[in-house]
């Protein structure tokens, strides 16, 4: 649908920056609209849902990241024979986690205010296991998944 809107309806070339980012925005905006409907089904009034704000700002995070990457590449031409350093991959991961950590509150906060939505996940061990133990489980589980699926950080 995003391509239909940006290329067919608006007539933007798909290879242009404007076409690409408009397409990304449309896709995230439509996803936000779908999530507003899902929130409404859960009893969250449409005017209280943070879905549109959360999903519509995701492209802003991508735009910032792409801008910083382009600036970095212009100042430091990449050597394609050498893999990207771990600190750059780690910084990218931290950026994505920070952006989602800040913006996801707009989406999850209205859900957490509803008593019937207190359990945003179907099962939690948080009350039975200590926080350091949960952190260890997450870290070890992430390392296993990264190893099994040969994930690059």
N, CA, C and O of each residue as an XYZ file, in Angstrom:
612
protein
N       0.820     -1.196      0.000
C       0.000      0.000      0.000
C       0.862      1.257      0.000
O       0.515      2.260     -0.624
N       1.988      1.194      0.706
C       2.874      2.358      0.751
C       3.394      2.707     -0.620
O       3.452      3.882     -0.984
N       3.777      1.700     -1.390
C       4.274      1.940     -2.743
C       3.167      2.485     -3.635
O       3.406      3.380     -4.445
N       1.967      1.954     -3.492
C       0.847      2.458     -4.296
C       0.591      3.931     -4.021
O       0.335      4.709     -4.940
N       0.659      4.303     -2.763
C       0.397      5.700     -2.405
C       1.528      6.608     -2.872
O       1.280      7.642     -3.492
N       2.777      6.222     -2.575
C       3.888      7.125     -2.891
C       4.216      7.165     -4.378
O       4.466      8.239     -4.926
N       4.219      6.020     -5.030
C       4.622      6.006     -6.429
C       3.436      6.255     -7.363
O       3.525      7.079     -8.273
N       2.338      5.551     -7.142
C       1.205      5.659     -8.068
C       0.343      6.893     -7.816
O      -0.006      7.612     -8.752
N       0.003      7.134     -6.562
C      -0.878      8.257     -6.244
C      -0.132      9.590     -6.231
O      -0.592     10.568     -6.822
N       1.018      9.630     -5.560
C       1.774     10.881     -5.459
C       2.767     11.078     -6.603
O       3.246     12.189     -6.828
N       3.074     10.005     -7.323
C       3.980     10.097     -8.472
C       5.437     10.318     -8.107
O       6.194     10.874     -8.902
N       5.841      9.891     -6.914
C       7.234     10.071     -6.491
C       8.094      8.926     -7.022
O       7.679      7.769     -6.957
N       9.276      9.222     -7.542
C      10.155      8.138     -7.999
C      10.632      7.303     -6.810
O      11.029      7.844     -5.779
N      10.589      5.983     -6.967
C      10.919      5.106     -5.844
C      12.388      5.189     -5.452
O      12.729      4.907     -4.303
N      13.259      5.567     -6.369
C      14.698      5.620     -6.076
C      15.128      6.951     -5.434
O      16.280      7.086     -5.020
N      14.234      7.914     -5.349
C      14.606      9.206     -4.767
C      14.518      9.153     -3.244
O      13.807      8.322     -2.679
N      15.245     10.042     -2.598
C      15.174     10.122     -1.138
C      13.771     10.470     -0.670
O      13.265      9.889      0.290
N      13.145     11.421     -1.351
C      11.792     11.822     -0.979
C      10.829     10.653     -1.136
O       9.988     10.420     -0.268
N      10.948      9.918     -2.239
C      10.076      8.765     -2.462
C      10.288      7.684     -1.420
O       9.328      7.106     -0.911
N      11.544      7.411     -1.105
C      11.854      6.348     -0.138
C      11.335      6.696      1.250
O      10.680      5.873      1.891
N      11.625      7.916      1.725
C      11.206      8.278      3.077
C       9.702      8.507      3.172
O       9.101      8.250      4.216
N       9.090      8.988      2.092
C       7.635      9.111      2.097
C       7.004      7.731      2.182
O       6.032      7.535      2.911
N       7.551      6.774      1.442
C       7.043      5.403      1.492
C       7.169      4.826      2.900
O       6.232      4.213      3.411
N       8.321      5.022      3.520
C       8.536      4.524      4.880
C       7.536      5.167      5.836
O       6.950      4.485      6.677
N       7.338      6.480      5.710
C       6.383      7.158      6.588
C       4.973      6.618      6.380
O       4.259      6.368      7.352
N       4.566      6.437      5.135
C       3.214      5.933      4.839
C       3.027      4.544      5.444
O       1.993      4.262      6.050
N       4.020      3.682      5.282
C       3.921      2.323      5.826
C       3.766      2.360      7.347
O       2.901      1.679      7.898
N       4.591      3.146      8.023
C       4.496      3.226      9.481
C       3.191      3.900      9.911
O       2.592      3.497     10.908
N       2.747      4.915      9.175
C       1.496      5.584      9.511
C       0.322      4.619      9.384
O      -0.555      4.592     10.247
N       0.300      3.829      8.315
C      -0.762      2.843      8.140
C      -0.723      1.792      9.247
O      -1.766      1.353      9.732
N       0.478      1.392      9.643
C       0.615      0.448     10.746
C       0.072      1.062     12.038
O      -0.593      0.384     12.821
N       0.358      2.338     12.256
C      -0.181      3.032     13.421
C      -1.705      3.048     13.402
O      -2.350      2.860     14.433
N      -2.275      3.275     12.216
C      -3.736      3.251     12.088
C      -4.314      1.893     12.449
O      -5.340      1.808     13.124
N      -3.661      0.841     12.003
C      -4.104     -0.511     12.344
C      -4.020     -0.733     13.851
O      -4.920     -1.330     14.443
N      -2.950     -0.257     14.470
C      -2.799     -0.431     15.906
C      -3.793      0.433     16.701
O      -4.170      0.060     17.812
N      -4.214      1.557     16.162
C      -5.263      2.346     16.816
C      -6.545      1.518     16.880
O      -7.232      1.500     17.901
N      -6.858      0.833     15.778
C      -8.042     -0.028     15.757
C      -7.901     -1.147     16.792
O      -8.856     -1.459     17.504
N      -6.719     -1.746     16.876
C      -6.495     -2.802     17.869
C      -6.625     -2.254     19.287
O      -7.169     -2.928     20.161
N      -6.133     -1.044     19.522
C      -6.293     -0.421     20.837
C      -7.765     -0.207     21.151
O      -8.212     -0.455     22.270
N      -8.517      0.257     20.156
C      -9.949      0.505     20.341
C     -10.672     -0.790     20.732
O     -11.547     -0.784     21.598
N     -10.299     -1.884     20.091
C     -10.893     -3.187     20.418
C     -10.569     -3.576     21.861
O     -11.366     -4.248     22.517
N      -9.405     -3.157     22.356
C      -9.011     -3.450     23.734
C      -9.626     -2.473     24.750
O      -9.379     -2.587     25.951
N     -10.420     -1.523     24.267
C     -11.079     -0.595     25.173
C     -10.364      0.722     25.358
O     -10.725      1.497     26.244
N      -9.359      0.997     24.545
C      -8.653      2.273     24.635
C      -9.279      3.227     23.622
O      -9.252      2.946     22.424
N      -9.846      4.359     24.079
C     -10.437      5.303     23.131
C      -9.410      5.788     22.104
O      -8.227      5.938     22.413
N      -9.878      6.027     20.895
C      -8.960      6.414     19.817
C      -8.157      7.660     20.157
O      -6.982      7.744     19.800
N      -8.757      8.627     20.834
C      -8.036      9.855     21.163
C      -6.976      9.629     22.239
O      -6.102     10.478     22.417
N      -7.029      8.512     22.959
C      -6.027      8.215     23.979
C      -4.931      7.280     23.464
O      -3.881      7.155     24.095
N      -5.161      6.636     22.349
C      -4.170      5.706     21.811
C      -2.921      6.464     21.371
O      -3.011      7.509     20.726
N      -1.780      5.937     21.719
C      -0.522      6.546     21.296
C       0.062      5.875     20.064
O       1.212      6.126     19.704
N      -0.723      5.025     19.418
C      -0.210      4.237     18.292
C       0.248      5.114     17.129
O       1.339      4.912     16.594
N      -0.566      6.075     16.737
C      -0.200      6.911     15.581
C       1.092      7.680     15.880
O       1.993      7.732     15.043
N       1.178      8.269     17.063
C       2.373      9.034     17.426
C       3.609      8.135     17.430
O       4.654      8.509     16.897
N       3.488      6.955     18.028
C       4.623      6.033     18.088
C       5.056      5.594     16.690
O       6.234      5.699     16.347
N       4.130      5.111     15.893
C       4.495      4.579     14.584
C       4.894      5.682     13.600
O       5.750      5.464     12.742
N       4.288      6.849     13.719
C       4.628      7.933     12.787
C       5.986      8.559     13.096
O       6.582      9.193     12.225
N       6.484      8.391     14.322
C       7.805      8.943     14.636
C       8.940      7.961     14.350
O      10.107      8.352     14.367
N       8.622      6.712     14.091
C       9.670      5.733     13.765
C      10.492      6.176     12.551
O      11.718      6.062     12.581
N       9.858      6.679     11.482
C      10.669      7.153     10.349
C      11.589      8.326     10.716
O      12.634      8.507     10.090
N      11.217      9.110     11.708
C      12.088     10.203     12.147
C      13.380      9.619     12.711
O      14.467     10.130     12.439
N      13.261      8.550     13.496
C      14.442      7.876     14.025
C      15.319      7.321     12.919
O      16.545      7.413     12.983
N      14.684      6.740     11.897
C      15.439      6.224     10.749
C      16.128      7.352      9.997
O      17.271      7.210      9.562
N      15.436      8.463      9.848
C      15.995      9.619      9.145
C      17.213     10.162      9.883
O      18.227     10.485      9.265
N      17.111     10.262     11.207
C      18.245     10.727     12.005
C      19.424      9.771     11.859
O      20.559     10.197     11.644
N      19.143      8.477     11.979
C      20.213      7.479     11.854
C      20.867      7.534     10.478
O      22.093      7.524     10.368
N      20.042      7.591      9.422
C      20.593      7.660      8.065
C      21.406      8.925      7.854
O      22.437      8.894      7.182
N      20.954     10.036      8.421
C      21.696     11.291      8.296
C      23.057     11.221      8.970
O      24.056     11.681      8.418
N      23.091     10.650     10.152
C      24.365     10.513     10.870
C      25.297      9.558     10.118
O      26.500      9.805     10.023
N      24.738      8.469      9.586
C      25.556      7.523      8.812
C      26.137      8.195      7.564
O      27.310      8.009      7.241
N      25.309      8.975      6.868
C      25.781      9.663      5.660
C      26.874     10.666      5.996
O      27.870     10.773      5.280
N      26.686     11.401      7.085
C      27.708     12.359      7.514
C      29.006     11.627      7.864
O      30.088     12.068      7.475
N      28.905     10.521      8.590
C      30.077      9.742      8.971
C      30.810      9.234      7.728
O      32.035      9.321      7.642
N      30.046      8.702      6.763
C      30.670      8.178      5.538
C      31.345      9.285      4.732
O      32.375      9.052      4.100
N      30.772     10.484      4.752
C      31.392     11.580      4.004
C      32.702     12.029      4.652
O      33.620     12.473      3.963
N      32.782     11.911      5.970
C      33.995     12.300      6.677
C      35.017     11.161      6.748
O      36.220     11.402      6.853
N      34.526      9.918      6.691
C      35.380      8.731      6.793
C      34.968      7.738      5.714
O      34.151      6.856      5.980
N      35.510      7.855      4.504
C      35.115      6.923      3.440
C      35.332      5.473      3.874
O      36.395      5.126      4.390
N      34.312      4.622      3.659
C      34.422      3.243      4.133
C      35.405      2.416      3.314
O      35.546      2.597      2.104
N      36.072      1.513      4.002
C      36.943      0.540      3.361
C      36.161     -0.775      3.356
O      36.076     -1.452      4.380
N      35.597     -1.131      2.215
C      34.718     -2.298      2.137
C      35.450     -3.618      2.351
O      34.807     -4.653      2.526
N      36.781     -3.603      2.342
C      37.528     -4.841      2.567
C      37.619     -5.173      4.055
O      37.980     -6.291      4.423
N      37.291     -4.197      4.913
C      37.357     -4.394      6.358
C      35.932     -4.374      6.910
O      35.156     -3.475      6.589
N      35.586     -5.364      7.740
C      34.241     -5.345      8.321
C      34.036     -4.126      9.212
O      34.984     -3.577      9.774
N      32.787     -3.720      9.325
C      32.462     -2.575     10.173
C      32.884     -2.862     11.608
O      32.618     -3.949     12.121
N      33.536     -1.904     12.266
C      34.005     -2.140     13.640
C      32.837     -2.418     14.595
O      31.717     -1.944     14.403
N      33.144     -3.199     15.620
C      32.128     -3.580     16.606
C      31.527     -2.358     17.295
O      30.336     -2.358     17.602
N      32.323     -1.316     17.545
C      31.776     -0.149     18.245
C      30.695      0.530     17.412
O      29.742      1.071     17.972
N      30.824      0.512     16.077
C      29.801      1.115     15.229
C      28.513      0.293     15.268
O      27.417      0.850     15.344
N      28.648     -1.014     15.215
C      27.460     -1.873     15.288
C      26.789     -1.754     16.646
O      25.562     -1.731     16.741
N      27.601     -1.678     17.703
C      27.061     -1.533     19.046
C      26.348     -0.190     19.200
O      25.279     -0.113     19.806
N      26.945      0.861     18.651
C      26.320      2.179     18.712
C      24.973      2.176     17.984
O      24.006      2.770     18.461
N      24.915      1.519     16.848
C      23.652      1.415     16.118
C      22.590      0.691     16.916
O      21.430      1.103     16.936
N      22.982     -0.392     17.576
C      22.043     -1.135     18.411
C      21.573     -0.280     19.586
O      20.383     -0.254     19.898
N      22.499      0.415     20.235
C      22.131      1.277     21.362
C      21.203      2.406     20.922
O      20.272      2.763     21.644
N      21.454      2.972     19.733
C      20.585      4.012     19.201
C      19.172      3.476     19.009
O      18.201      4.109     19.424
N      19.058      2.306     18.378
C      17.735      1.730     18.133
C      17.010      1.437     19.447
O      15.814      1.699     19.570
N      17.725      0.900     20.415
C      17.111      0.604     21.710
C      16.692      1.885     22.433
O      15.623      1.935     23.042
N      17.526      2.913     22.365
C      17.192      4.183     23.020
C      15.971      4.822     22.365
O      15.064      5.288     23.056
N      15.947      4.844     21.031
C      14.810      5.443     20.322
C      13.517      4.708     20.667
O      12.504      5.335     20.980
N      13.555      3.380     20.610
C      12.366      2.604     20.951
C      12.004      2.757     22.426
O      10.824      2.798     22.773
N      13.006      2.841     23.289
C      12.739      3.011     24.713
C      12.012      4.303     25.019
O      11.138      4.342     25.885
N      12.369      5.354     24.314
C      11.721      6.649     24.536
C      10.350      6.702     23.870
O       9.367      7.083     24.505
N      10.279      6.325     22.609
C       9.025      6.500     21.866
C       7.974      5.438     22.169
O       6.781      5.699     22.009
N       8.384      4.253     22.600
C       7.391      3.202     22.843
C       6.493      3.519     24.027
O       5.404      2.957     24.145
N       6.937      4.419     24.912
C       6.076      4.783     26.037
C       4.786      5.437     25.546
O       3.742      5.296     26.183
N       4.846      6.150     24.421
C       3.632      6.760     23.878
C       2.606      5.691     23.518
O       1.400      5.912     23.634
N       3.087      4.546     23.088
C       2.181      3.475     22.682
C       1.734      2.621     23.864
O       0.555      2.282     23.961
N       2.643      2.271     24.757
C       2.315      1.335     25.821
C       1.658      1.978     27.036
O       0.921      1.308     27.760
N       1.909      3.257     27.273
C       1.360      3.887     28.480
C      -0.167      3.817     28.552
O      -0.697      3.435     29.596
N      -0.895      4.168     27.488
C      -2.353      4.053     27.582
C      -2.817      2.617     27.836
O      -3.844      2.409     28.483
N      -2.089      1.643     27.345
C      -2.454      0.246     27.593
C      -2.242     -0.125     29.056
O      -3.034     -0.864     29.641
N      -1.167      0.394     29.638
C      -0.860      0.058     31.027
C      -1.834      0.702     32.009
O      -1.963      0.236     33.141
N      -2.520      1.765     31.593
C      -3.482      2.425     32.480
C      -4.761      1.624     32.652
O      -5.504      1.845     33.608
N      -5.024      0.706     31.750
C      -6.241     -0.100     31.794
C      -5.993     -1.335     32.654
O      -5.076     -2.105     32.372
N      -6.799     -1.535     33.701
C      -6.594     -2.705     34.571
C      -6.635     -4.029     33.801
O      -5.892     -4.955     34.127
N      -7.482     -4.123     32.801
C      -7.593     -5.367     32.041
C      -6.369     -5.605     31.158
O      -6.187     -6.712     30.652
N      -5.523     -4.581     30.962
C      -4.342     -4.715     30.115
C      -3.050     -4.720     30.920
O      -1.977     -4.483     30.364
N      -3.133     -4.983     32.212
C      -1.934     -4.928     33.039
C      -0.882     -5.931     32.598
O       0.315     -5.680     32.743
N      -1.309     -7.046     32.070
C      -0.348     -8.043     31.586
C      -0.175     -7.853     30.086
O      -0.950     -8.388     29.294
N       0.846     -7.090     29.697
C       1.093     -6.850     28.282
C       1.738     -8.057     27.619
O       1.804     -8.138     26.393
N       2.210     -8.987     28.427
C       2.741    -10.247     27.912
C       1.944    -11.365     28.576
O       1.517    -11.221     29.721
N       1.738    -12.476     27.871
C       0.880    -13.523     28.435
C       1.462    -14.229     29.658
O       0.708    -14.781     30.459
N       2.781    -14.221     29.816
C       3.420    -14.921     30.913
C       4.624    -14.107     31.376
O       5.403    -13.624     30.555
N       4.773    -13.958     32.674
C       5.927    -13.230     33.194
C       6.553    -13.984     34.360
O       5.861    -14.569     35.193
N       7.862    -13.955     34.394
C       8.607    -14.555     35.501
C       9.153    -13.484     36.433
O       9.865    -13.797     37.387
N       8.828    -12.234     36.167
C       9.429    -11.111     36.887
C       9.183    -11.185     38.391
O      10.042    -10.768     39.168
N       8.051    -11.695     38.816
C       7.767    -11.760     40.250
C       8.425    -12.964     40.927
O       8.583    -12.974     42.148
N       8.804    -13.965     40.158
C       9.382    -15.176     40.729
C      10.912    -15.205     40.655
O      11.548    -15.931     41.420
N      11.507    -14.433     39.753
C      12.947    -14.471     39.536
C      13.511    -13.071     39.764
O      12.878    -12.075     39.413
N      14.697    -13.002     40.351
C      15.296    -11.699     40.631
C      15.681    -10.978     39.336
O      15.864    -11.605     38.292
N      15.796     -9.669     39.423
C      16.155     -8.864     38.254
C      17.525     -9.242     37.683
O      17.646     -9.367     36.464
N      18.564     -9.432     38.509
C      19.852     -9.852     37.930
C      19.758    -11.200     37.204
O      20.410    -11.405     36.180
N      18.946    -12.113     37.737
C      18.782    -13.415     37.089
C      18.072    -13.243     35.750
O      18.462    -13.863     34.760
N      17.028    -12.403     35.709
C      16.332    -12.148     34.447
C      17.272    -11.505     33.427
O      17.247    -11.861     32.248
N      18.093    -10.565     33.874
C      19.053     -9.925     32.971
C      20.019    -10.962     32.404
O      20.335    -10.937     31.214
N      20.485    -11.869     33.253
C      21.374    -12.933     32.788
C      20.700    -13.837     31.774
O      21.308    -14.216     30.773
N      19.446    -14.185     32.028
C      18.693    -15.032     31.098
C      18.560    -14.340     29.743
O      18.745    -14.963     28.698
N      18.238    -13.050     29.771
C      18.094    -12.298     28.521
C      19.422    -12.239     27.772
O      19.463    -12.466     26.563
N      20.499    -11.936     28.480
C      21.815    -11.830     27.826
C      22.271    -13.173     27.254
O      22.721    -13.238     26.110
N      22.158    -14.231     28.036
C      22.573    -15.553     27.555
C      21.669    -15.997     26.408
O      22.146    -16.528     25.405
N      20.361    -15.778     26.557
C      19.433    -16.142     25.483
C      19.731    -15.377     24.211
O      19.688    -15.945     23.120
N      20.033    -14.095     24.337
C      20.380    -13.287     23.163
C      21.654    -13.773     22.503
O      21.747    -13.813     21.276
N      22.643    -14.148     23.319
C      23.900    -14.663     22.762
C      23.670    -15.980     22.029
O      24.232    -16.203     20.957
N      22.850    -16.848     22.601
C      22.539    -18.127     21.949
C      21.818    -17.891     20.627
O      22.153    -18.510     19.617
N      20.838    -17.004     20.628
C      20.104    -16.697     19.394
C      21.041    -16.108     18.352
O      20.985    -16.476     17.179
N      21.910    -15.186     18.784
C      22.865    -14.576     17.846
C      23.794    -15.625     17.259
O      24.112    -15.568     16.071
N      24.236    -16.584     18.071
C      25.135    -17.632     17.600
C      24.401    -18.591     16.656
O      24.905    -18.911     15.580
N      23.231    -19.041     17.052
C      22.464    -20.008     16.258
C      22.078    -19.429     14.908
O      22.203    -20.101     13.885
N      21.607    -18.178     14.897
C      21.129    -17.567     13.663
C      22.187    -16.719     12.966
O      21.903    -16.043     11.977
N      23.411    -16.763     13.494
C      24.537    -16.029     12.914
C      24.204    -14.548     12.715
O      24.436    -13.975     11.650
N      23.658    -13.953     13.766
C      23.219    -12.565     13.742
C      24.419    -11.645     13.895
O      25.321    -11.921     14.685
N      24.431    -10.554     13.141
C      25.466     -9.534     13.299
C      24.925     -8.417     14.142
O      23.810     -7.947     13.914
N      25.702     -7.979     15.120
C      25.283     -6.875     15.972
C      25.830     -5.602     15.390
O      25.605     -4.524     15.941
